[in-house]
């Protein structure tokens, strides 16, 4: 069983992302258009679950699907769309998750959302501090239920995602 935990920012998270980026580039090669560090571990100073979230842009999801065995070979579990249309999701680390990969076709609206939210938190430290406090409260209230943890965070994320999209020029 996975234990949910939110920890203080770890200065090693950017290096862990870079190491994984190198591994993914070697594993997936030209299928990758771009790789981004997303999620809370990508925001300097932000408390987070100690899981490196990675967003991969690809030209074609079917090409990525053809490399599922290679992804398994470097420790990833292939999870398909996993509830989000036109996404490919991979996890690493079993119950002690270390990495999540979210892959979308270049231009997908989900890419814009993930990057806008990340950039907004980096730009607005006051919001990042509020988010960290809210996540720690959610972790205590959710009784180790990851679905409940996500529900507790949903209103905050939706409110600030809208502001992030406006800030990034994607909404009027």
C-alpha positions as CSV (number, residue, x, y, z in Angstrom):
1,X,0.0,0.0,0.0
2,X,1.3,3.5,-0.9
3,X,1.7,5.9,2.0
4,X,0.8,9.5,1.0
5,X,3.4,12.0,2.2
6,X,4.0,15.7,1.5
7,X,7.6,16.7,2.3
8,X,9.5,20.0,2.2
9,X,11.2,20.9,-1.1
10,X,14.3,18.8,-1.9
11,X,17.1,20.5,-3.8
12,X,17.8,17.1,-5.5
13,X,14.5,17.1,-7.4
14,X,15.8,19.1,-10.4
15,X,18.8,16.7,-10.7
16,X,16.5,13.6,-10.4
17,X,14.4,15.1,-13.2
18,X,17.5,15.6,-15.4
19,X,18.7,12.1,-14.7
20,X,15.4,10.7,-15.8
21,X,15.2,13.0,-18.8
22,X,18.5,11.5,-20.0
23,X,17.2,7.9,-19.5
24,X,14.0,8.7,-21.3
25,X,15.8,10.3,-24.2
26,X,17.9,7.2,-24.5
27,X,14.9,4.9,-24.2
28,X,12.4,6.7,-26.4
29,X,14.7,8.6,-28.8
30,X,13.1,10.6,-31.6
31,X,9.6,9.8,-30.4
32,X,10.0,12.6,-27.9
33,X,9.4,16.2,-29.1
34,X,10.0,17.8,-25.7
35,X,10.3,16.8,-22.0
36,X,9.2,19.0,-19.2
37,X,9.5,18.8,-15.4
38,X,6.0,19.5,-14.0
39,X,4.1,19.2,-10.8
40,X,5.1,20.4,-7.4
41,X,8.6,19.1,-7.5
42,X,9.3,21.4,-10.4
43,X,8.5,24.5,-8.3
44,X,11.5,25.7,-6.2
45,X,10.7,25.8,-2.5
46,X,7.3,24.1,-2.9
47,X,6.4,21.2,-0.6
48,X,5.4,18.1,-2.5
49,X,4.8,14.4,-2.6
50,X,8.3,13.2,-3.4
51,X,7.4,12.0,-6.9
52,X,9.0,13.6,-10.0
53,X,6.2,14.4,-12.5
54,X,7.4,14.5,-16.1
55,X,5.4,15.7,-19.2
56,X,6.5,14.3,-22.5
57,X,5.3,15.8,-25.8
58,X,5.2,13.3,-28.7
59,X,4.2,13.7,-32.3
60,X,2.2,10.4,-32.3
61,X,0.9,8.4,-29.3
62,X,0.9,5.2,-31.3
63,X,4.7,5.5,-31.8
64,X,5.0,5.9,-28.0
65,X,2.8,2.9,-27.5
66,X,5.1,0.8,-29.6
67,X,7.8,1.4,-27.0
68,X,5.9,0.2,-24.0
69,X,8.2,-2.8,-23.6
70,X,11.2,-0.5,-23.6
71,X,9.6,1.6,-20.9
72,X,8.9,-1.5,-18.8
73,X,12.6,-2.4,-19.3
74,X,13.7,0.8,-17.5
75,X,11.3,0.3,-14.6
76,X,8.1,1.9,-15.7
77,X,4.6,0.5,-15.4
78,X,2.5,1.2,-18.5
79,X,-1.0,2.5,-17.4
80,X,-2.5,3.6,-20.8
81,X,-4.8,6.7,-20.6
82,X,-5.6,6.0,-17.0
83,X,-8.7,8.1,-17.0
84,X,-7.5,11.1,-19.2
85,X,-8.4,10.9,-22.9
86,X,-5.4,11.0,-25.3
87,X,-2.8,10.7,-22.5
88,X,-0.3,8.0,-21.9
89,X,0.6,7.5,-18.3
90,X,3.5,5.6,-16.8
91,X,4.6,5.1,-13.2
92,X,7.9,4.1,-11.7
93,X,8.7,2.8,-8.2
94,X,5.8,0.4,-7.4
95,X,4.2,1.4,-4.1
96,X,7.0,3.8,-3.4
97,X,6.4,5.9,-6.5
98,X,9.3,7.9,-7.6
99,X,8.2,9.1,-11.1
100,X,5.1,9.8,-13.0
101,X,5.1,10.4,-16.8
102,X,2.2,12.1,-18.5
103,X,2.6,11.9,-22.3
104,X,0.5,13.9,-24.8
105,X,0.6,14.8,-28.4
106,X,2.3,18.2,-29.0
107,X,-0.4,20.9,-28.9
108,X,-2.8,19.1,-26.5
109,X,-4.6,21.4,-24.2
110,X,-3.3,19.4,-21.2
111,X,0.2,20.5,-22.0
112,X,-0.7,24.1,-21.8
113,X,-2.5,23.6,-18.5
114,X,0.3,21.8,-16.8
115,X,3.0,24.3,-17.9
116,X,0.8,27.3,-17.2
117,X,0.1,26.1,-13.6
118,X,3.7,25.3,-13.0
119,X,4.9,28.6,-14.3
120,X,2.2,30.5,-12.3
121,X,3.3,28.9,-9.0
122,X,7.0,29.7,-9.8
123,X,6.0,33.3,-10.6
124,X,3.6,33.8,-7.6
125,X,5.4,32.6,-4.5
126,X,2.4,33.7,-2.3
127,X,0.2,31.2,-4.2
128,X,2.8,28.5,-3.9
129,X,2.9,29.0,-0.1
130,X,-0.9,28.7,0.1
131,X,-0.8,25.6,-2.1
132,X,1.8,24.0,0.1
133,X,-0.2,24.6,3.3
134,X,-3.4,23.4,1.6
135,X,-1.6,20.2,0.4
136,X,-0.3,19.4,3.9
137,X,-3.8,19.9,5.3
138,X,-5.3,17.7,2.6
139,X,-2.7,15.0,3.4
140,X,-3.8,15.0,7.0
141,X,-7.5,14.9,6.2
142,X,-7.4,12.3,3.4
143,X,-6.5,9.3,5.7
144,X,-4.0,8.0,3.1
145,X,-6.6,8.0,0.3
146,X,-5.1,9.4,-2.8
147,X,-8.5,10.0,-4.4
148,X,-9.7,12.1,-1.4
149,X,-6.3,13.9,-1.4
150,X,-7.0,15.0,-5.0
151,X,-10.5,16.0,-4.2
152,X,-9.3,18.2,-1.4
153,X,-6.9,20.0,-3.8
154,X,-9.3,20.3,-6.7
155,X,-11.0,23.7,-5.9
156,X,-7.7,25.4,-5.3
157,X,-6.1,24.0,-8.5
158,X,-9.1,24.9,-10.6
159,X,-9.2,28.5,-9.3
160,X,-5.5,29.0,-9.8
161,X,-5.3,27.1,-13.1
162,X,-7.8,29.6,-14.5
163,X,-5.7,32.5,-13.2
164,X,-2.5,30.8,-14.6
165,X,-4.1,30.4,-18.0
166,X,-5.1,34.1,-18.0
167,X,-1.6,35.0,-16.8
168,X,-0.1,33.0,-19.6
169,X,-2.3,34.6,-22.2
170,X,-4.4,31.5,-22.9
171,X,-7.7,32.9,-21.6
172,X,-9.2,36.4,-21.9
